[in-house]
Amino acid sequence: MPELNVLFLREDELEALRLCDLEGLDQVGAGEQMGVSRGTVQRLLKAGREKVVQALVKGEALVIGEAGETQTTKAE
């Protein structure tokens, strides 16, 4: 049975993506909403976008949560 790679999208990464890419806020505005610096928002966006694109392009599972960066599981 093939193994499926699982990527974990942290909740703060998802929130940065939501605020900037869905709601249209700039990084400064998103940082104000989240209570973090613009630089932190930039880092969260980069990490979140990489995970989303990797999941889409490579057919990997994307899980929202804090369980870890990656893990491998059996695909059913």
PDB file of N, CA, C and O in Angstrom, chain B, residues numbered from 101:
ATOM      1  N   MET B 101       0.848  -1.177   0.000  1.00  0.00           N
ATOM      2  CA  MET B 101       0.000   0.000   0.000  1.00  0.00           C
ATOM      3  C   MET B 101       0.897   1.246   0.000  1.00  0.00           C
ATOM      4  O   MET B 101       1.842   1.312   0.786  1.00  0.00           O
ATOM      5  N   PRO B 102       0.622   2.238  -0.868  1.00  0.00           N
ATOM      6  CA  PRO B 102       1.485   3.428  -0.938  1.00  0.00           C
ATOM      7  C   PRO B 102       1.376   4.275   0.337  1.00  0.00           C
ATOM      8  O   PRO B 102       0.370   4.264   1.047  1.00  0.00           O
ATOM      9  N   GLU B 103       2.447   4.992   0.580  1.00  0.00           N
ATOM     10  CA  GLU B 103       2.451   5.902   1.726  1.00  0.00           C
ATOM     11  C   GLU B 103       2.051   7.293   1.261  1.00  0.00           C
ATOM     12  O   GLU B 103       2.417   7.726   0.168  1.00  0.00           O
ATOM     13  N   LEU B 104       1.306   7.980   2.095  1.00  0.00           N
ATOM     14  CA  LEU B 104       0.853   9.339   1.800  1.00  0.00           C
ATOM     15  C   LEU B 104       1.565  10.292   2.738  1.00  0.00           C
ATOM     16  O   LEU B 104       1.499  10.131   3.957  1.00  0.00           O
ATOM     17  N   ASN B 105       2.242  11.278   2.185  1.00  0.00           N
ATOM     18  CA  ASN B 105       2.915  12.274   3.006  1.00  0.00           C
ATOM     19  C   ASN B 105       1.886  13.275   3.518  1.00  0.00           C
ATOM     20  O   ASN B 105       1.050  13.758   2.754  1.00  0.00           O
ATOM     21  N   VAL B 106       1.947  13.583   4.799  1.00  0.00           N
ATOM     22  CA  VAL B 106       1.012  14.511   5.427  1.00  0.00           C
ATOM     23  C   VAL B 106       1.770  15.774   5.833  1.00  0.00           C
ATOM     24  O   VAL B 106       2.788  15.699   6.521  1.00  0.00           O
ATOM     25  N   LEU B 107       1.269  16.929   5.406  1.00  0.00           N
ATOM     26  CA  LEU B 107       1.837  18.218   5.795  1.00  0.00           C
ATOM     27  C   LEU B 107       0.892  18.872   6.789  1.00  0.00           C
ATOM     28  O   LEU B 107      -0.327  18.803   6.634  1.00  0.00           O
ATOM     29  N   PHE B 108       1.447  19.498   7.797  1.00  0.00           N
ATOM     30  CA  PHE B 108       0.638  20.168   8.805  1.00  0.00           C
ATOM     31  C   PHE B 108       0.744  21.670   8.633  1.00  0.00           C
ATOM     32  O   PHE B 108       1.825  22.248   8.747  1.00  0.00           O
ATOM     33  N   LEU B 109      -0.394  22.297   8.357  1.00  0.00           N
ATOM     34  CA  LEU B 109      -0.479  23.748   8.229  1.00  0.00           C
ATOM     35  C   LEU B 109      -0.891  24.298   9.590  1.00  0.00           C
ATOM     36  O   LEU B 109      -1.996  24.041  10.068  1.00  0.00           O
ATOM     37  N   ARG B 110       0.007  25.052  10.203  1.00  0.00           N
ATOM     38  CA  ARG B 110      -0.290  25.600  11.527  1.00  0.00           C
ATOM     39  C   ARG B 110      -1.417  26.612  11.444  1.00  0.00           C
ATOM     40  O   ARG B 110      -1.636  27.230  10.403  1.00  0.00           O
ATOM     41  N   GLU B 111      -2.129  26.777  12.546  1.00  0.00           N
ATOM     42  CA  GLU B 111      -3.266  27.688  12.567  1.00  0.00           C
ATOM     43  C   GLU B 111      -2.848  29.135  12.306  1.00  0.00           C
ATOM     44  O   GLU B 111      -3.591  29.883  11.671  1.00  0.00           O
ATOM     45  N   ASP B 112      -1.676  29.539  12.785  1.00  0.00           N
ATOM     46  CA  ASP B 112      -1.234  30.914  12.519  1.00  0.00           C
ATOM     47  C   ASP B 112      -0.862  31.098  11.048  1.00  0.00           C
ATOM     48  O   ASP B 112      -1.042  32.186  10.500  1.00  0.00           O
ATOM     49  N   GLU B 113      -0.352  30.060  10.410  1.00  0.00           N
ATOM     50  CA  GLU B 113      -0.076  30.127   8.971  1.00  0.00           C
ATOM     51  C   GLU B 113      -1.386  30.271   8.193  1.00  0.00           C
ATOM     52  O   GLU B 113      -1.478  31.075   7.266  1.00  0.00           O
ATOM     53  N   LEU B 114      -2.385  29.498   8.572  1.00  0.00           N
ATOM     54  CA  LEU B 114      -3.693  29.589   7.924  1.00  0.00           C
ATOM     55  C   LEU B 114      -4.309  30.974   8.116  1.00  0.00           C
ATOM     56  O   LEU B 114      -4.883  31.533   7.182  1.00  0.00           O
ATOM     57  N   GLU B 115      -4.193  31.522   9.312  1.00  0.00           N
ATOM     58  CA  GLU B 115      -4.761  32.843   9.587  1.00  0.00           C
ATOM     59  C   GLU B 115      -4.073  33.919   8.744  1.00  0.00           C
ATOM     60  O   GLU B 115      -4.743  34.815   8.229  1.00  0.00           O
ATOM     61  N   ALA B 116      -2.759  33.846   8.598  1.00  0.00           N
ATOM     62  CA  ALA B 116      -2.036  34.799   7.752  1.00  0.00           C
ATOM     63  C   ALA B 116      -2.482  34.667   6.299  1.00  0.00           C
ATOM     64  O   ALA B 116      -2.675  35.673   5.617  1.00  0.00           O
ATOM     65  N   LEU B 117      -2.645  33.439   5.825  1.00  0.00           N
ATOM     66  CA  LEU B 117      -3.132  33.216   4.463  1.00  0.00           C
ATOM     67  C   LEU B 117      -4.543  33.776   4.291  1.00  0.00           C
ATOM     68  O   LEU B 117      -4.841  34.406   3.276  1.00  0.00           O
ATOM     69  N   ARG B 118      -5.402  33.554   5.266  1.00  0.00           N
ATOM     70  CA  ARG B 118      -6.778  34.038   5.189  1.00  0.00           C
ATOM     71  C   ARG B 118      -6.818  35.565   5.119  1.00  0.00           C
ATOM     72  O   ARG B 118      -7.493  36.144   4.268  1.00  0.00           O
ATOM     73  N   LEU B 119      -6.086  36.199   6.023  1.00  0.00           N
ATOM     74  CA  LEU B 119      -6.118  37.654   6.090  1.00  0.00           C
ATOM     75  C   LEU B 119      -5.541  38.303   4.832  1.00  0.00           C
ATOM     76  O   LEU B 119      -6.112  39.262   4.312  1.00  0.00           O
ATOM     77  N   CYS B 120      -4.421  37.791   4.345  1.00  0.00           N
ATOM     78  CA  CYS B 120      -3.760  38.413   3.193  1.00  0.00           C
ATOM     79  C   CYS B 120      -4.348  37.961   1.860  1.00  0.00           C
ATOM     80  O   CYS B 120      -4.628  38.792   0.997  1.00  0.00           O
ATOM     81  N   ASP B 121      -4.539  36.662   1.684  1.00  0.00           N
ATOM     82  CA  ASP B 121      -4.933  36.150   0.377  1.00  0.00           C
ATOM     83  C   ASP B 121      -6.446  36.118   0.176  1.00  0.00           C
ATOM     84  O   ASP B 121      -6.912  36.230  -0.958  1.00  0.00           O
ATOM     85  N   LEU B 122      -7.213  35.969   1.232  1.00  0.00           N
ATOM     86  CA  LEU B 122      -8.669  35.931   1.099  1.00  0.00           C
ATOM     87  C   LEU B 122      -9.305  37.288   1.402  1.00  0.00           C
ATOM     88  O   LEU B 122     -10.156  37.767   0.652  1.00  0.00           O
ATOM     89  N   GLU B 123      -8.883  37.898   2.508  1.00  0.00           N
ATOM     90  CA  GLU B 123      -9.473  39.175   2.924  1.00  0.00           C
ATOM     91  C   GLU B 123      -8.809  40.382   2.264  1.00  0.00           C
ATOM     92  O   GLU B 123      -9.366  41.479   2.289  1.00  0.00           O
ATOM     93  N   GLY B 124      -7.625  40.195   1.675  1.00  0.00           N
ATOM     94  CA  GLY B 124      -6.970  41.265   0.936  1.00  0.00           C
ATOM     95  C   GLY B 124      -6.188  42.265   1.780  1.00  0.00           C
ATOM     96  O   GLY B 124      -5.831  43.337   1.292  1.00  0.00           O
ATOM     97  N   LEU B 125      -5.919  41.930   3.037  1.00  0.00           N
ATOM     98  CA  LEU B 125      -5.116  42.830   3.859  1.00  0.00           C
ATOM     99  C   LEU B 125      -3.663  42.770   3.434  1.00  0.00           C
ATOM    100  O   LEU B 125      -3.199  41.749   2.926  1.00  0.00           O
ATOM    101  N   ASP B 126      -2.936  43.877   3.642  1.00  0.00           N
ATOM    102  CA  ASP B 126      -1.497  43.816   3.434  1.00  0.00           C
ATOM    103  C   ASP B 126      -0.864  43.192   4.677  1.00  0.00           C
ATOM    104  O   ASP B 126      -1.546  42.941   5.671  1.00  0.00           O
ATOM    105  N   GLN B 127       0.436  42.947   4.613  1.00  0.00           N
ATOM    106  CA  GLN B 127       1.102  42.265   5.720  1.00  0.00           C
ATOM    107  C   GLN B 127       1.081  43.082   7.001  1.00  0.00           C
ATOM    108  O   GLN B 127       1.017  42.515   8.092  1.00  0.00           O
ATOM    109  N   VAL B 128       1.132  44.390   6.890  1.00  0.00           N
ATOM    110  CA  VAL B 128       1.070  45.250   8.085  1.00  0.00           C
ATOM    111  C   VAL B 128      -0.299  45.108   8.743  1.00  0.00           C
ATOM    112  O   VAL B 128      -0.395  44.922   9.956  1.00  0.00           O
ATOM    113  N   GLY B 129      -1.357  45.195   7.940  1.00  0.00           N
ATOM    114  CA  GLY B 129      -2.715  45.069   8.464  1.00  0.00           C
ATOM    115  C   GLY B 129      -2.970  43.698   9.066  1.00  0.00           C
ATOM    116  O   GLY B 129      -3.611  43.579  10.111  1.00  0.00           O
ATOM    117  N   ALA B 130      -2.471  42.671   8.409  1.00  0.00           N
ATOM    118  CA  ALA B 130      -2.623  41.313   8.943  1.00  0.00           C
ATOM    119  C   ALA B 130      -1.882  41.179  10.262  1.00  0.00           C
ATOM    120  O   ALA B 130      -2.379  40.559  11.203  1.00  0.00           O
ATOM    121  N   GLY B 131      -0.694  41.761  10.326  1.00  0.00           N
ATOM    122  CA  GLY B 131       0.079  41.717  11.567  1.00  0.00           C
ATOM    123  C   GLY B 131      -0.645  42.407  12.712  1.00  0.00           C
ATOM    124  O   GLY B 131      -0.629  41.927  13.845  1.00  0.00           O
ATOM    125  N   GLU B 132      -1.284  43.539  12.411  1.00  0.00           N
ATOM    126  CA  GLU B 132      -2.049  44.238  13.438  1.00  0.00           C
ATOM    127  C   GLU B 132      -3.216  43.382  13.924  1.00  0.00           C
ATOM    128  O   GLU B 132      -3.477  43.314  15.125  1.00  0.00           O
ATOM    129  N   GLN B 133      -3.914  42.734  13.004  1.00  0.00           N
ATOM    130  CA  GLN B 133      -5.035  41.863  13.368  1.00  0.00           C
ATOM    131  C   GLN B 133      -4.568  40.680  14.219  1.00  0.00           C
ATOM    132  O   GLN B 133      -5.257  40.265  15.151  1.00  0.00           O
ATOM    133  N   MET B 134      -3.396  40.147  13.890  1.00  0.00           N
ATOM    134  CA  MET B 134      -2.888  38.955  14.574  1.00  0.00           C
ATOM    135  C   MET B 134      -2.067  39.296  15.816  1.00  0.00           C
ATOM    136  O   MET B 134      -1.790  38.419  16.635  1.00  0.00           O
ATOM    137  N   GLY B 135      -1.680  40.559  15.961  1.00  0.00           N
ATOM    138  CA  GLY B 135      -0.855  40.948  17.092  1.00  0.00           C
ATOM    139  C   GLY B 135       0.599  40.538  16.956  1.00  0.00           C
ATOM    140  O   GLY B 135       1.277  40.261  17.945  1.00  0.00           O
ATOM    141  N   VAL B 136       1.076  40.503  15.692  1.00  0.00           N
ATOM    142  CA  VAL B 136       2.471  40.146  15.416  1.00  0.00           C
ATOM    143  C   VAL B 136       3.062  41.166  14.450  1.00  0.00           C
ATOM    144  O   VAL B 136       2.341  42.005  13.911  1.00  0.00           O
ATOM    145  N   SER B 137       4.356  41.095  14.233  1.00  0.00           N
ATOM    146  CA  SER B 137       5.026  42.033  13.332  1.00  0.00           C
ATOM    147  C   SER B 137       4.771  41.663  11.869  1.00  0.00           C
ATOM    148  O   SER B 137       4.358  40.547  11.555  1.00  0.00           O
ATOM    149  N   ARG B 138       5.030  42.631  10.984  1.00  0.00           N
ATOM    150  CA  ARG B 138       4.924  42.373   9.552  1.00  0.00           C
ATOM    151  C   ARG B 138       5.874  41.266   9.129  1.00  0.00           C
ATOM    152  O   ARG B 138       5.532  40.432   8.292  1.00  0.00           O
ATOM    153  N   GLY B 139       7.059  41.259   9.704  1.00  0.00           N
ATOM    154  CA  GLY B 139       8.034  40.220   9.379  1.00  0.00           C
ATOM    155  C   GLY B 139       7.548  38.822   9.740  1.00  0.00           C
ATOM    156  O   GLY B 139       7.803  37.859   9.018  1.00  0.00           O
ATOM    157  N   THR B 140       6.843  38.723  10.865  1.00  0.00           N
ATOM    158  CA  THR B 140       6.279  37.431  11.268  1.00  0.00           C
ATOM    159  C   THR B 140       5.204  37.001  10.275  1.00  0.00           C
ATOM    160  O   THR B 140       5.139  35.830   9.902  1.00  0.00           O
ATOM    161  N   VAL B 141       4.364  37.936   9.847  1.00  0.00           N
ATOM    162  CA  VAL B 141       3.338  37.610   8.856  1.00  0.00           C
ATOM    163  C   VAL B 141       4.001  37.127   7.571  1.00  0.00           C
ATOM    164  O   VAL B 141       3.558  36.149   6.970  1.00  0.00           O
ATOM    165  N   GLN B 142       5.053  37.809   7.155  1.00  0.00           N
ATOM    166  CA  GLN B 142       5.767  37.422   5.936  1.00  0.00           C
ATOM    167  C   GLN B 142       6.288  35.985   6.060  1.00  0.00           C
ATOM    168  O   GLN B 142       6.161  35.193   5.126  1.00  0.00           O
ATOM    169  N   ARG B 143       6.866  35.657   7.198  1.00  0.00           N
ATOM    170  CA  ARG B 143       7.387  34.304   7.423  1.00  0.00           C
ATOM    171  C   ARG B 143       6.256  33.275   7.413  1.00  0.00           C
ATOM    172  O   ARG B 143       6.404  32.200   6.831  1.00  0.00           O
ATOM    173  N   LEU B 144       5.128  33.594   8.052  1.00  0.00           N
ATOM    174  CA  LEU B 144       3.984  32.681   8.093  1.00  0.00           C
ATOM    175  C   LEU B 144       3.407  32.459   6.700  1.00  0.00           C
ATOM    176  O   LEU B 144       3.048  31.335   6.349  1.00  0.00           O
ATOM    177  N   LEU B 145       3.316  33.520   5.905  1.00  0.00           N
ATOM    178  CA  LEU B 145       2.814  33.392   4.540  1.00  0.00           C
ATOM    179  C   LEU B 145       3.717  32.502   3.700  1.00  0.00           C
ATOM    180  O   LEU B 145       3.239  31.640   2.963  1.00  0.00           O
ATOM    181  N   LYS B 146       5.013  32.711   3.813  1.00  0.00           N
ATOM    182  CA  LYS B 146       5.962  31.906   3.034  1.00  0.00           C
ATOM    183  C   LYS B 146       5.822  30.435   3.387  1.00  0.00           C
ATOM    184  O   LYS B 146       5.728  29.588   2.499  1.00  0.00           O
ATOM    185  N   ALA B 147       5.808  30.126   4.670  1.00  0.00           N
ATOM    186  CA  ALA B 147       5.706  28.730   5.106  1.00  0.00           C
ATOM    187  C   ALA B 147       4.362  28.128   4.708  1.00  0.00           C
ATOM    188  O   ALA B 147       4.305  27.000   4.219  1.00  0.00           O
ATOM    189  N   GLY B 148       3.286  28.875   4.914  1.00  0.00           N
ATOM    190  CA  GLY B 148       1.961  28.369   4.584  1.00  0.00           C
ATOM    191  C   GLY B 148       1.782  28.135   3.097  1.00  0.00           C
ATOM    192  O   GLY B 148       1.247  27.105   2.687  1.00  0.00           O
ATOM    193  N   ARG B 149       2.224  29.083   2.289  1.00  0.00           N
ATOM    194  CA  ARG B 149       2.093  28.937   0.840  1.00  0.00           C
ATOM    195  C   ARG B 149       2.904  27.753   0.327  1.00  0.00           C
ATOM    196  O   ARG B 149       2.444  27.018  -0.547  1.00  0.00           O
ATOM    197  N   GLU B 150       4.093  27.566   0.858  1.00  0.00           N
ATOM    198  CA  GLU B 150       4.909  26.419   0.447  1.00  0.00           C
ATOM    199  C   GLU B 150       4.189  25.105   0.734  1.00  0.00           C
ATOM    200  O   GLU B 150       4.193  24.198  -0.098  1.00  0.00           O
ATOM    201  N   LYS B 151       3.578  25.005   1.899  1.00  0.00           N
ATOM    202  CA  LYS B 151       2.868  23.774   2.265  1.00  0.00           C
ATOM    203  C   LYS B 151       1.648  23.536   1.387  1.00  0.00           C
ATOM    204  O   LYS B 151       1.409  22.411   0.949  1.00  0.00           O
ATOM    205  N   VAL B 152       0.873  24.587   1.127  1.00  0.00           N
ATOM    206  CA  VAL B 152      -0.321  24.452   0.291  1.00  0.00           C
ATOM    207  C   VAL B 152       0.074  24.035  -1.120  1.00  0.00           C
ATOM    208  O   VAL B 152      -0.521  23.117  -1.683  1.00  0.00           O
ATOM    209  N   VAL B 153       1.063  24.695  -1.692  1.00  0.00           N
ATOM    210  CA  VAL B 153       1.493  24.371  -3.054  1.00  0.00           C
ATOM    211  C   VAL B 153       2.065  22.958  -3.110  1.00  0.00           C
ATOM    212  O   VAL B 153       1.770  22.213  -4.045  1.00  0.00           O
ATOM    213  N   GLN B 154       2.868  22.581  -2.140  1.00  0.00           N
ATOM    214  CA  GLN B 154       3.436  21.235  -2.115  1.00  0.00           C
ATOM    215  C   GLN B 154       2.330  20.184  -2.060  1.00  0.00           C
ATOM    216  O   GLN B 154       2.398  19.179  -2.768  1.00  0.00           O
ATOM    217  N   ALA B 155       1.325  20.404  -1.236  1.00  0.00           N
ATOM    218  CA  ALA B 155       0.213  19.452  -1.130  1.00  0.00           C
ATOM    219  C   ALA B 155      -0.531  19.343  -2.460  1.00  0.00           C
ATOM    220  O   ALA B 155      -0.874  18.240  -2.887  1.00  0.00           O
ATOM    221  N   LEU B 156      -0.781  20.469  -3.115  1.00  0.00           N
ATOM    222  CA  LEU B 156      -1.513  20.455  -4.376  1.00  0.00           C
ATOM    223  C   LEU B 156      -0.703  19.814  -5.506  1.00  0.00           C
ATOM    224  O   LEU B 156      -1.220  18.983  -6.253  1.00  0.00           O
ATOM    225  N   VAL B 157       0.549  20.198  -5.623  1.00  0.00           N
ATOM    226  CA  VAL B 157       1.374  19.729  -6.732  1.00  0.00           C
ATOM    227  C   VAL B 157       1.773  18.264  -6.570  1.00  0.00           C
ATOM    228  O   VAL B 157       1.791  17.515  -7.547  1.00  0.00           O
ATOM    229  N   LYS B 158       2.092  17.856  -5.352  1.00  0.00           N
ATOM    230  CA  LYS B 158       2.577  16.498  -5.123  1.00  0.00           C
ATOM    231  C   LYS B 158       1.490  15.538  -4.650  1.00  0.00           C
ATOM    232  O   LYS B 158       1.772  14.363  -4.413  1.00  0.00           O
ATOM    233  N   GLY B 159       0.255  16.014  -4.509  1.00  0.00           N
ATOM    234  CA  GLY B 159      -0.837  15.141  -4.086  1.00  0.00           C
ATOM    235  C   GLY B 159      -0.700  14.673  -2.650  1.00  0.00           C
ATOM    236  O   GLY B 159      -1.074  13.548  -2.317  1.00  0.00           O
ATOM    237  N   GLU B 160      -0.170  15.527  -1.809  1.00  0.00           N
ATOM    238  CA  GLU B 160       0.012  15.174  -0.398  1.00  0.00           C
ATOM    239  C   GLU B 160      -1.172  15.675   0.419  1.00  0.00           C
ATOM    240  O   GLU B 160      -1.902  16.568  -0.009  1.00  0.00           O
ATOM    241  N   ALA B 161      -1.351  15.094   1.593  1.00  0.00           N
ATOM    242  CA  ALA B 161      -2.440  15.504   2.478  1.00  0.00           C
ATOM    243  C   ALA B 161      -2.026  16.769   3.225  1.00  0.00           C
ATOM    244  O   ALA B 161      -0.866  16.931   3.607  1.00  0.00           O
ATOM    245  N   LEU B 162      -2.993  17.659   3.426  1.00  0.00           N
ATOM    246  CA  LEU B 162      -2.755  18.888   4.177  1.00  0.00           C
ATOM    247  C   LEU B 162      -3.704  18.888   5.370  1.00  0.00           C
ATOM    248  O   LEU B 162      -4.924  18.854   5.211  1.00  0.00           O
ATOM    249  N   VAL B 163      -3.126  18.927   6.559  1.00  0.00           N
ATOM    250  CA  VAL B 163      -3.902  18.890   7.791  1.00  0.00           C
ATOM    251  C   VAL B 163      -3.659  20.183   8.545  1.00  0.00           C
ATOM    252  O   VAL B 163      -2.515  20.616   8.691  1.00  0.00           O
ATOM    253  N   ILE B 164      -4.733  20.805   9.026  1.00  0.00           N
ATOM    254  CA  ILE B 164      -4.593  22.024   9.814  1.00  0.00           C
ATOM    255  C   ILE B 164      -4.414  21.636  11.266  1.00  0.00           C
ATOM    256  O   ILE B 164      -5.275  20.977  11.849  1.00  0.00           O
ATOM    257  N   GLY B 165      -3.295  22.044  11.855  1.00  0.00           N
ATOM    258  CA  GLY B 165      -3.034  21.708  13.246  1.00  0.00           C
ATOM    259  C   GLY B 165      -1.568  21.744  13.572  1.00  0.00           C
ATOM    260  O   GLY B 165      -0.734  22.077  12.729  1.00  0.00           O
ATOM    261  N   GLU B 166      -1.260  21.397  14.802  1.00  0.00           N
ATOM    262  CA  GLU B 166       0.096  21.535  15.338  1.00  0.00           C
ATOM    263  C   GLU B 166       0.834  20.206  15.502  1.00  0.00           C
ATOM    264  O   GLU B 166       1.824  20.149  16.232  1.00  0.00           O
ATOM    265  N   ALA B 167       0.390  19.158  14.859  1.00  0.00           N
ATOM    266  CA  ALA B 167       0.960  17.839  15.119  1.00  0.00           C
ATOM    267  C   ALA B 167       2.416  17.704  14.690  1.00  0.00           C
ATOM    268  O   ALA B 167       3.116  16.823  15.189  1.00  0.00           O
ATOM    269  N   GLY B 168       2.885  18.537  13.796  1.00  0.00           N
ATOM    270  CA  GLY B 168       4.271  18.458  13.358  1.00  0.00           C
ATOM    271  C   GLY B 168       4.401  18.990  11.951  1.00  0.00           C
ATOM    272  O   GLY B 168       3.413  19.407  11.347  1.00  0.00           O
ATOM    273  N   GLU B 169       5.595  18.980  11.431  1.00  0.00           N
ATOM    274  CA  GLU B 169       5.807  19.492  10.088  1.00  0.00           C
ATOM    275  C   GLU B 169       5.352  18.502   9.031  1.00  0.00           C
ATOM    276  O   GLU B 169       4.542  18.850   8.173  1.00  0.00           O
ATOM    277  N   THR B 170       5.850  17.288   9.075  1.00  0.00           N
ATOM    278  CA  THR B 170       5.450  16.263   8.102  1.00  0.00           C
ATOM    279  C   THR B 170       5.415  14.911   8.784  1.00  0.00           C
ATOM    280  O   THR B 170       6.101  14.679   9.780  1.00  0.00           O
ATOM    281  N   GLN B 171       4.615  14.035   8.237  1.00  0.00           N
ATOM    282  CA  GLN B 171       4.627  12.650   8.676  1.00  0.00           C
ATOM    283  C   GLN B 171       4.143  11.821   7.503  1.00  0.00           C
ATOM    284  O   GLN B 171       3.529  12.347   6.575  1.00  0.00           O
ATOM    285  N   THR B 172       4.415  10.542   7.540  1.00  0.00           N
ATOM    286  CA  THR B 172       4.002   9.653   6.468  1.00  0.00           C
ATOM    287  C   THR B 172       2.964   8.693   7.021  1.00  0.00           C
ATOM    288  O   THR B 172       3.098   8.188   8.136  1.00  0.00           O
ATOM    289  N   THR B 173       1.925   8.446   6.227  1.00  0.00           N
ATOM    290  CA  THR B 173       0.883   7.527   6.633  1.00  0.00           C
ATOM    291  C   THR B 173       0.511   6.656   5.441  1.00  0.00           C
ATOM    292  O   THR B 173       0.774   7.020   4.295  1.00  0.00           O
ATOM    293  N   LYS B 174      -0.089   5.531   5.704  1.00  0.00           N
ATOM    294  CA  LYS B 174      -0.523   4.625   4.637  1.00  0.00           C
ATOM    295  C   LYS B 174      -1.775   5.185   3.987  1.00  0.00           C
ATOM    296  O   LYS B 174      -2.712   5.575   4.683  1.00  0.00           O
ATOM    297  N   ALA B 175      -1.804   5.228   2.656  1.00  0.00           N
ATOM    298  CA  ALA B 175      -3.004   5.644   1.925  1.00  0.00           C
ATOM    299  C   ALA B 175      -3.932   4.446   1.796  1.00  0.00           C
ATOM    300  O   ALA B 175      -3.468   3.326   1.581  1.00  0.00           O
ATOM    301  N   GLU B 176      -5.196   4.657   1.920  1.00  0.00           N
ATOM    302  CA  GLU B 176      -6.148   3.553   1.838  1.00  0.00           C
ATOM    303  C   GLU B 176      -6.689   3.404   0.451  1.00  0.00           C
ATOM    304  O   GLU B 176      -7.508   2.521   0.199  1.00  0.00           O
TER     305      GLU B 176
END
